[in-house]
Amino acid sequence: MKKTLVIGLIMIISVSMLFAETIEEKLQKFGQENAEKFIQPAVNCFSGNLNSGLYNTAKVLKPFRFQLSFNVMTTFVPDEDKSFNVTNPFIGDTFNPYQENEIETATIFGTDGGSFTGVTEVNGVPVSIDPLKMPDGLDLAGLPLVMPQFALGLPFGNEVQFRYFPKTEVDKEIGDVGFLGIGVKHSIDQYFPGIIPIDVAIQGFYQKLEVGELIEIKSLAANAQISKKFLIFTFYGGLGWEKTDFLAEYKFTKETFNPSNPAVPIVTEIPVKLELESDNSMKATVGMRLSLLFLKLYGDYSFAKYNTANVGIGLGF
């Protein structure tokens, strides 16, 4: 595949074209266990990004008022998650020409991939074989994303939010890319009029991203929010829980040295199904919003295993 699966996504909802190679192409170098370790930081970043920018105040919109906003968020990768120990994929095979059982290599956000080295014998003569090179990482500190969101106030202290992009064919090989997110926010302070001097709300959010038949990401989030407005400034924060599931299916291309014909390796394709869950679970968010008539400018920072910074602009009526 000549285009990256992630570019298929990012062409639609991200400002970044940072994934210059295909994730699938990189994953084809790994079997099940190694691929999970390689791609896990990306799953964590998607979780952090998708579940950021969900709110910029705890105050619920009045019935039939609405706000259209655009969020630009970046989830940062800890240094310790930029590398991992990869296991020799030929361990246990009848023919294993590589000397190392395990080496350090880059994750998807790391730098240089490691290499397995080896020597075999052909007709009793030691022969050096080409190193087994693991994929390089993208050498990134984090993953940026752009996300539009529409919110509509409803009666009885409720608000509904939407994130949506219809399924669109990005590439014939990739297939359709589509995204859907829906959330509901409910005012708590309405039950204590004149008693609670701040706005308090709870929110639940569901999101689903599909990239052809290759990648599927589902995310659930719930949070409790508080905010307080002083003149044109609103200070807000919240505690949240999130769970993101990542599914990818591809074929692991395994090339084995061929003693009878060293110039032509033996190629085997092994189906691999990755089912991963993000490491992020709980997060704390703090932020500030500036209101200028219908214009809202805001920024916040979420603290979790993978921290996320978010800035946004909104128009509310």
LUMDOVO-596947 format. One record per residue: residue in three letters; x, y, z of N, C-alpha, C, O in turn. Coordinates in steps of 0.1 Angstrom, whole numbers. Layout:
N
ala,X,Y,Z,X,Y,Z,X,Y,Z,X,Y,Z
...
END
This chain:
317
met,8,-12,0,0,0,0,9,12,0,18,13,8
lys,6,22,-9,15,33,-11,12,45,-2,20,54,-1
lys,0,45,4,-4,57,12,-7,52,26,-11,41,28
thr,-4,61,35,-5,57,49,-20,56,54,-28,64,50
leu,-22,46,62,-36,45,67,-39,57,76,-50,62,75
val,-29,62,83,-32,73,92,-33,86,84,-41,95,88
ile,-26,87,72,-29,99,64,-43,99,59,-49,110,58
gly,-49,87,56,-63,86,52,-71,93,63,-81,100,59
leu,-68,91,76,-76,97,86,-72,112,87,-81,120,88
ile,-60,115,87,-55,129,90,-59,138,79,-60,150,81
met,-60,133,67,-65,142,56,-78,148,59,-82,159,54
ile,-86,141,68,-100,146,71,-101,154,83,-107,164,84
ile,-94,149,94,-96,156,107,-83,160,113,-84,164,125
ser,-73,161,106,-60,166,113,-53,176,104,-54,175,92
val,-45,185,110,-37,194,103,-24,189,100,-16,195,93
ser,-21,177,104,-8,171,102,-7,161,91,-16,153,89
met,4,161,83,7,151,74,20,145,78,29,143,69
leu,21,141,90,34,137,96,37,122,94,49,118,94
phe,27,114,90,29,100,88,33,98,74,25,96,65
ala,46,99,71,51,98,57,52,84,52,52,82,40
glu,52,74,60,52,60,56,39,54,61,33,59,70
thr,36,43,55,23,36,60,26,29,73,36,22,75
ile,16,30,81,16,22,94,15,8,90,22,-1,96
glu,7,5,80,6,-9,77,19,-15,72,23,-26,75
glu,26,-7,64,39,-11,59,49,-14,70,57,-23,69
lys,48,-5,80,57,-7,92,53,-20,100,61,-28,104
leu,40,-21,101,35,-33,109,38,-46,102,39,-56,109
gln,39,-46,89,42,-58,82,55,-64,86,58,-76,83
lys,64,-56,93,77,-61,97,75,-69,111,85,-76,115
phe,64,-68,117,62,-73,130,51,-84,130,42,-84,123
gly,53,-94,139,43,-103,143,34,-97,153,35,-85,157
gln,25,-105,159,15,-101,168,20,-93,180,17,-81,182
glu,28,-99,188,33,-93,201,41,-81,198,39,-71,205
asn,51,-81,189,59,-70,186,51,-58,180,54,-47,184
ala,41,-61,172,33,-51,166,25,-43,177,24,-31,176
glu,20,-50,186,12,-44,197,21,-34,205,16,-23,208
lys,33,-37,208,42,-28,215,46,-16,206,48,-5,211
phe,48,-19,193,52,-8,184,41,2,182,44,14,182
ile,28,-2,181,17,7,178,10,13,190,2,22,189
gln,12,7,202,5,11,214,6,26,217,-4,32,220
pro,17,33,215,17,47,218,8,55,209,2,65,213
ala,6,50,196,-4,57,187,-18,56,192,-26,65,191
val,-21,44,198,-34,42,203,-37,51,215,-47,57,216
asn,-26,53,224,-27,62,235,-29,76,230,-37,84,237
cys,-22,80,220,-23,94,215,-37,96,209,-43,107,211
phe,-42,87,201,-56,88,196,-66,90,207,-75,98,206
ser,-64,82,218,-73,83,229,-73,97,235,-83,103,238
gly,-61,102,238,-59,115,244,-65,126,235,-72,135,240
asn,-63,125,222,-68,135,213,-83,135,211,-90,145,213
leu,-89,123,209,-103,122,207,-111,126,219,-122,132,217
asn,-106,124,231,-113,128,243,-109,141,249,-111,143,261
ser,-103,150,241,-100,163,245,-109,173,237,-114,170,227
gly,-110,185,243,-118,195,236,-133,192,236,-141,198,229
leu,-137,183,245,-151,180,246,-160,191,252,-172,192,250
tyr,-153,200,260,-161,211,267,-151,222,269,-139,220,270
asn,-156,234,270,-148,246,274,-155,254,284,-151,266,287
thr,-166,249,290,-173,255,301,-182,244,307,-186,235,299
ala,-185,245,319,-195,236,325,-209,241,324,-219,234,327
lys,-211,253,319,-224,259,317,-230,253,305,-225,253,294
val,-242,248,306,-250,242,295,-256,252,287,-262,262,292
leu,-256,251,274,-263,260,265,-278,261,267,-284,251,271
lys,-283,273,266,-298,274,268,-305,267,256,-299,266,245
pro,-317,264,258,-324,256,247,-323,263,234,-326,275,232
phe,-319,255,224,-318,259,210,-307,269,207,-307,274,196
arg,-299,273,217,-287,280,214,-277,270,209,-278,258,212
phe,-267,274,201,-257,265,196,-243,271,195,-242,283,196
gln,-233,262,194,-219,266,193,-212,257,183,-213,245,185
leu,-205,263,174,-197,256,165,-182,259,168,-178,271,168
ser,-174,249,171,-161,251,175,-151,242,168,-155,232,162
phe,-138,246,168,-128,238,162,-116,237,172,-111,247,177
asn,-112,225,175,-102,222,184,-89,217,177,-90,210,168
val,-78,222,182,-65,217,178,-58,212,190,-54,219,199
met,-56,198,190,-50,192,202,-38,184,199,-36,180,187
thr,-29,183,208,-17,175,207,-15,166,219,-15,172,230
thr,-14,153,217,-11,144,228,4,141,228,9,137,217
phe,10,142,239,25,140,240,29,126,244,22,120,253
val,40,121,238,45,108,241,56,108,251,66,115,249
pro,55,101,262,66,100,272,78,94,265,77,85,257
asp,90,99,270,102,94,264,104,78,265,109,72,256
glu,99,73,276,100,59,278,92,50,269,94,38,267
asp,82,57,262,74,50,252,78,52,238,70,49,229
lys,90,57,236,95,58,222,104,47,218,109,47,207
ser,106,37,227,114,25,223,108,13,231,101,15,241
phe,111,1,226,107,-11,233,117,-22,229,124,-21,219
asn,116,-33,235,124,-45,232,116,-54,223,106,-59,226
val,122,-56,211,115,-64,201,121,-78,201,133,-80,202
thr,113,-88,200,117,-102,201,120,-107,186,113,-104,177
asn,131,-115,185,134,-121,172,122,-129,167,118,-139,174
pro,117,-126,156,105,-133,151,107,-147,146,98,-154,143
phe,120,-151,145,124,-164,141,126,-174,152,130,-185,150
ile,125,-169,164,127,-178,176,117,-189,175,105,-187,174
gly,121,-201,177,112,-213,176,111,-219,162,105,-230,160
asp,116,-212,152,115,-217,138,126,-227,136,136,-227,144
thr,125,-236,127,135,-246,124,148,-239,120,159,-243,123
phe,147,-228,112,158,-221,108,158,-206,113,149,-199,110
asn,167,-203,122,168,-190,128,182,-184,126,191,-188,134
pro,185,-176,116,198,-172,113,203,-160,122,215,-157,121
tyr,195,-154,130,199,-142,137,204,-145,151,198,-154,158
gln,214,-138,155,221,-141,168,213,-136,180,213,-143,190
glu,207,-124,179,201,-119,191,187,-124,193,179,-126,183
asn,183,-127,205,169,-131,208,160,-118,210,148,-119,208
glu,167,-107,214,159,-95,216,168,-83,214,180,-83,219
ile,163,-72,208,170,-60,207,161,-48,210,149,-49,210
glu,167,-36,213,159,-24,215,156,-18,201,165,-17,193
thr,144,-13,199,141,-7,187,130,4,189,126,6,201
ala,127,12,179,118,23,181,103,19,180,100,9,173
thr,95,26,188,80,25,186,77,34,175,85,40,168
ile,64,35,172,59,44,161,64,58,162,65,65,152
phe,66,63,175,70,77,177,85,78,180,90,89,183
gly,93,67,180,107,67,183,115,72,171,110,78,162
thr,128,69,171,137,73,161,142,62,152,134,57,143
asp,154,57,154,159,46,146,155,32,150,156,29,162
gly,151,24,141,148,10,144,161,2,145,171,5,139
gly,161,-8,154,172,-16,156,173,-27,145,165,-28,136
ser,184,-35,145,186,-45,135,191,-58,141,200,-58,150
phe,186,-69,137,191,-82,141,202,-86,131,200,-84,119
thr,213,-91,136,224,-96,128,225,-111,129,221,-117,139
gly,231,-117,119,232,-131,119,242,-137,109,246,-130,99
val,246,-149,111,255,-156,102,249,-170,101,245,-176,111
thr,249,-175,89,245,-189,87,256,-197,79,266,-191,76
glu,253,-209,76,263,-217,69,256,-222,56,245,-227,55
val,264,-221,45,260,-226,32,271,-236,28,282,-232,25
asn,267,-249,27,277,-259,24,289,-259,33,300,-261,29
gly,286,-257,46,296,-257,56,304,-244,57,314,-244,65
val,301,-234,49,309,-222,49,301,-211,56,289,-208,52
pro,306,-204,66,299,-193,73,296,-182,62,305,-177,55
val,284,-177,62,280,-167,53,272,-156,61,262,-159,68
ser,276,-143,60,269,-132,66,257,-130,58,257,-129,46
ile,246,-127,65,233,-124,58,229,-110,61,234,-104,71
asp,221,-104,53,216,-91,55,209,-89,69,202,-98,73
pro,212,-78,76,205,-76,89,190,-75,87,185,-71,77
leu,183,-80,97,168,-78,97,165,-65,104,165,-64,116
lys,162,-55,96,160,-41,100,146,-39,105,136,-42,98
met,144,-34,117,131,-30,122,128,-16,117,137,-8,115
pro,115,-13,116,111,0,110,116,11,119,116,10,132
asp,119,22,113,122,35,121,109,40,126,98,38,120
gly,110,48,137,98,55,141,97,69,134,105,72,126
leu,87,76,138,85,89,131,92,101,138,92,112,133
asp,99,98,149,107,108,156,98,120,160,101,131,156
leu,87,118,167,78,128,170,76,129,185,76,119,192
ala,74,141,190,71,143,205,57,140,208,53,138,220
gly,48,141,198,34,138,200,26,138,187,32,139,177
leu,13,136,188,4,135,177,-6,146,177,-14,147,187
pro,-6,155,167,-16,166,166,-29,161,159,-29,152,151
leu,-40,168,162,-52,165,156,-61,177,155,-61,185,165
val,-69,178,145,-79,189,145,-93,183,145,-96,173,138
met,-102,188,153,-115,182,155,-126,193,155,-126,201,164
pro,-135,193,146,-147,202,147,-158,196,156,-158,184,158
gln,-166,205,162,-176,200,171,-188,210,170,-186,222,170
phe,-200,205,171,-212,213,171,-220,209,183,-222,197,187
ala,-225,219,191,-232,217,203,-245,225,202,-246,236,197
leu,-256,218,207,-269,224,207,-276,223,220,-276,212,226
gly,-281,234,226,-288,234,238,-302,228,237,-309,230,227
leu,-306,220,247,-319,214,247,-326,218,261,-320,222,270
pro,-339,216,261,-346,219,274,-342,210,286,-335,200,284
phe,-345,214,298,-343,207,310,-328,206,313,-323,196,319
gly,-320,216,309,-306,216,313,-297,206,306,-288,201,311
asn,-301,203,293,-294,193,285,-287,200,273,-291,211,269
glu,-276,194,269,-269,198,257,-264,186,249,-259,177,255
val,-265,186,236,-260,175,228,-249,180,219,-250,191,214
gln,-238,172,218,-227,176,209,-225,165,198,-227,154,200
phe,-220,170,187,-218,162,175,-204,164,170,-199,175,169
arg,-197,153,166,-185,153,158,-188,144,146,-192,132,149
tyr,-186,148,134,-191,139,123,-183,143,110,-180,154,107
phe,-180,132,103,-176,133,89,-181,121,82,-178,110,86
pro,-189,123,71,-195,112,64,-184,103,57,-173,108,54
lys,-187,90,55,-178,81,49,-174,86,35,-182,88,27
thr,-161,87,33,-156,92,20,-144,84,16,-135,80,24
glu,-144,80,3,-133,72,-2,-120,81,-4,-120,90,-12
val,-110,78,4,-97,85,3,-88,78,-7,-81,85,-14
asp,-89,65,-8,-81,58,-17,-88,44,-20,-94,39,-11
lys,-86,39,-32,-93,26,-35,-88,15,-26,-95,6,-23
glu,-75,15,-23,-69,5,-15,-73,7,0,-75,-3,7
ile,-73,19,4,-77,22,18,-92,20,20,-96,14,31
gly,-100,25,11,-114,24,13,-120,37,19,-114,47,18
asp,-132,36,24,-139,47,30,-134,50,44,-131,42,52
val,-133,63,46,-129,68,60,-141,76,65,-146,85,58
gly,-145,73,77,-157,80,83,-155,82,98,-148,74,104
phe,-162,92,103,-160,95,117,-174,99,123,-181,107,117
leu,-177,95,135,-189,99,142,-186,100,157,-180,91,163
gly,-191,111,162,-190,113,177,-203,120,182,-208,129,175
ile,-208,115,193,-220,121,199,-219,121,214,-215,111,220
gly,-223,132,220,-222,134,234,-234,141,240,-241,148,233
val,-236,139,253,-247,145,260,-242,151,273,-234,145,280
lys,-246,164,275,-241,171,287,-253,175,295,-264,179,290
his,-252,174,309,-264,177,317,-260,186,329,-250,183,335
ser,-268,196,331,-265,206,342,-268,200,355,-279,194,357
ile,-259,201,365,-262,196,379,-265,208,387,-273,207,397
asp,-259,220,385,-261,231,394,-276,236,393,-280,244,401
gln,-283,233,382,-297,237,381,-306,232,392,-316,238,395
tyr,-301,221,399,-309,216,410,-306,223,423,-313,220,433
phe,-297,232,423,-293,239,435,-293,254,432,-282,260,434
pro,-304,260,428,-304,274,424,-300,283,436,-306,282,447
gly,-290,292,434,-287,301,444,-278,295,455,-274,303,464
ile,-275,282,454,-267,276,465,-253,273,460,-244,276,467
ile,-252,268,448,-238,265,442,-234,277,434,-241,280,424
pro,-223,284,437,-219,296,430,-211,293,417,-205,302,411
ile,-210,281,413,-203,277,401,-212,269,392,-222,263,397
asp,-208,267,380,-215,258,371,-209,244,372,-197,242,372
val,-218,234,373,-214,220,374,-222,212,364,-234,214,363
ala,-215,203,357,-222,194,347,-215,181,346,-203,179,350
ile,-222,172,340,-216,159,337,-218,156,322,-227,162,316
gln,-210,148,316,-210,146,302,-206,131,298,-197,126,305
gly,-212,126,288,-208,113,283,-206,115,268,-213,122,262
phe,-196,107,262,-193,109,248,-189,96,242,-182,88,248
tyr,-194,93,230,-191,81,222,-185,86,209,-191,94,202
gln,-174,79,204,-168,83,191,-164,70,184,-159,60,190
lys,-165,70,171,-161,59,163,-154,64,150,-160,72,143
leu,-142,58,147,-135,61,135,-133,48,127,-128,38,133
glu,-136,49,114,-133,37,106,-125,41,94,-127,51,87
val,-114,33,91,-106,35,79,-107,22,71,-100,12,73
gly,-116,22,61,-118,10,53,-122,-1,62,-129,0,71
glu,-116,-13,58,-118,-25,66,-105,-28,74,-103,-39,79
leu,-96,-18,75,-83,-20,81,-82,-16,95,-76,-23,103
ile,-88,-4,98,-86,1,112,-100,6,117,-108,12,110
glu,-103,3,130,-115,8,136,-111,12,150,-105,5,158
ile,-115,24,154,-112,30,167,-126,34,173,-133,41,167
lys,-128,29,185,-140,32,193,-136,38,206,-127,33,213
ser,-143,49,210,-139,55,223,-151,59,231,-161,64,225
leu,-150,57,244,-161,61,253,-154,71,263,-143,68,268
ala,-161,81,267,-156,91,277,-167,96,286,-178,97,281
ala,-164,98,299,-173,104,308,-166,114,316,-154,111,320
asn,-172,125,320,-165,135,328,-174,143,336,-186,145,333
ala,-169,149,347,-176,158,356,-168,171,354,-156,172,355
gln,-176,182,352,-170,195,349,-175,206,359,-186,206,364
ile,-166,216,361,-170,228,369,-164,240,361,-154,239,354
ser,-170,251,363,-165,264,357,-171,276,365,-181,275,372
lys,-163,287,363,-168,299,369,-164,311,360,-152,311,356
lys,-173,320,357,-171,331,348,-168,344,356,-176,347,366
phe,-158,351,353,-154,364,358,-153,373,346,-143,373,339
leu,-163,382,345,-163,392,334,-163,384,320,-172,376,317
ile,-152,386,313,-151,379,300,-143,366,300,-141,359,290
phe,-139,362,312,-130,350,314,-138,339,321,-146,342,331
thr,-137,327,316,-142,316,322,-131,306,326,-124,302,317
phe,-130,302,338,-121,292,342,-128,279,344,-138,278,351
tyr,-123,268,338,-130,255,338,-120,244,341,-108,245,339
gly,-126,233,345,-118,221,348,-127,209,349,-139,210,349
gly,-121,197,350,-129,185,352,-121,173,354,-109,173,352
leu,-128,163,358,-122,149,360,-129,140,350,-141,140,349
gly,-121,132,343,-127,124,333,-122,110,332,-111,107,338
trp,-129,101,327,-126,87,324,-127,84,309,-137,89,303
glu,-118,77,304,-119,73,289,-114,59,287,-106,53,294
lys,-120,53,276,-116,40,272,-116,40,257,-127,43,251
thr,-105,37,251,-104,36,236,-99,23,231,-89,18,236
asp,-107,17,222,-103,4,216,-99,5,202,-105,13,194
phe,-88,-1,199,-82,-1,185,-82,-14,179,-77,-24,185
leu,-86,-16,167,-87,-28,160,-80,-26,146,-84,-17,139
ala,-70,-35,143,-64,-34,130,-61,-48,125,-57,-57,133
glu,-63,-51,112,-60,-64,107,-51,-62,94,-53,-54,86
tyr,-41,-71,94,-31,-70,82,-24,-83,82,-27,-93,89
lys,-15,-84,72,-7,-96,71,8,-93,74,14,-84,68
phe,14,-101,83,28,-100,86,36,-107,76,35,-119,74
thr,45,-99,69,53,-105,58,66,-110,64,74,-102,68
lys,68,-123,64,80,-128,70,89,-134,59,85,-143,52
glu,101,-129,59,111,-134,49,122,-142,56,128,-138,65
thr,123,-154,51,133,-164,57,144,-166,47,142,-168,35
phe,156,-166,53,168,-169,44,167,-183,38,163,-193,45
asn,170,-184,25,168,-197,18,182,-203,16,189,-198,7
pro,186,-213,23,200,-219,22,202,-224,8,214,-224,3
ser,192,-229,1,194,-235,-12,195,-225,-23,201,-227,-33
asn,190,-213,-20,191,-202,-30,192,-189,-22,181,-182,-21
pro,203,-185,-17,205,-173,-9,199,-160,-15,195,-151,-8
ala,199,-159,-28,194,-147,-35,179,-145,-34,174,-134,-36
val,172,-156,-32,157,-156,-32,152,-160,-18,152,-172,-15
pro,148,-151,-10,143,-155,4,129,-162,3,122,-161,-7
ile,126,-169,13,113,-176,14,103,-166,21,106,-162,32
val,93,-162,14,83,-152,19,70,-159,24,64,-167,16
thr,66,-156,36,54,-161,42,46,-150,47,51,-141,54
glu,33,-150,44,24,-140,49,15,-146,60,8,-156,58
ile,15,-140,72,8,-145,84,-2,-135,88,1,-123,90
pro,-15,-138,88,-26,-129,92,-24,-125,107,-21,-133,115
val,-25,-112,109,-24,-106,123,-36,-98,126,-41,-90,117
lys,-42,-99,138,-53,-91,142,-50,-85,155,-48,-91,165
leu,-49,-71,155,-45,-64,167,-57,-58,174,-65,-51,167
glu,-59,-61,186,-70,-56,194,-64,-50,207,-60,-57,216
leu,-63,-37,207,-56,-30,217,-65,-20,224,-75,-15,219
glu,-62,-17,237,-69,-7,245,-59,3,249,-48,0,253
ser,-64,16,250,-55,27,254,-51,25,268,-58,20,277
asp,-39,30,271,-34,30,285,-40,42,293,-41,41,306
asn,-45,52,286,-51,63,293,-65,58,299,-72,51,293
ser,-68,62,311,-80,59,317,-86,71,325,-97,76,321
met,-79,77,334,-84,88,342,-75,101,338,-63,100,335
lys,-82,112,337,-75,125,334,-81,136,342,-93,136,346
ala,-73,146,344,-77,159,350,-74,170,341,-64,171,335
thr,-84,179,339,-83,190,329,-85,203,336,-93,205,344
val,-76,213,332,-78,227,336,-77,236,324,-69,233,314
gly,-85,247,323,-85,255,312,-91,269,314,-97,271,325
met,-90,277,304,-96,291,305,-102,295,291,-96,291,281
arg,-113,302,292,-119,306,280,-121,321,280,-125,327,291
leu,-119,328,269,-122,342,267,-134,344,258,-134,339,247
ser,-144,352,263,-156,354,255,-157,368,250,-156,378,258
leu,-158,370,237,-159,383,230,-171,383,222,-171,379,210
leu,-183,387,227,-196,386,221,-198,371,216,-200,363,225
phe,-199,369,203,-202,355,199,-189,346,198,-191,334,196
leu,-178,352,199,-165,345,197,-160,340,210,-159,347,220
lys,-156,327,210,-150,321,222,-136,316,218,-134,309,208
leu,-126,320,226,-112,315,225,-108,308,238,-110,313,248
tyr,-103,296,236,-100,288,249,-88,279,247,-84,276,236
gly,-83,275,258,-72,265,258,-72,257,271,-76,263,282
asp,-68,245,271,-68,237,283,-57,226,282,-52,224,271
tyr,-54,220,293,-44,210,294,-49,199,302,-54,201,313
ser,-47,186,297,-52,175,304,-40,166,309,-31,164,302
phe,-41,162,322,-30,154,328,-35,140,329,-45,137,335
ala,-27,131,322,-30,117,323,-17,110,320,-6,116,321
lys,-17,97,317,-4,90,314,2,97,302,14,99,301
tyr,-6,100,292,-2,108,280,-9,122,281,-22,122,280
asn,-2,132,284,-8,146,286,-12,151,272,-6,148,262
thr,-23,160,273,-28,166,260,-30,181,262,-36,185,272
ala,-26,188,252,-28,203,252,-39,206,241,-38,200,230
asn,-48,214,244,-59,217,234,-61,232,234,-62,239,244
val,-62,238,222,-67,252,220,-78,251,210,-79,243,201
gly,-87,261,211,-99,261,202,-105,275,200,-102,284,208
ile,-113,275,190,-121,287,187,-135,283,185,-138,273,178
gly,-145,291,190,-159,287,188,-167,300,185,-164,311,189
leu,-178,297,178,-188,307,176,-201,303,182,-206,292,178
gly,-207,310,191,-219,306,198,-230,317,196,-227,329,197
phe,-242,312,195,-254,321,193,-266,315,201,-276,321,201
END
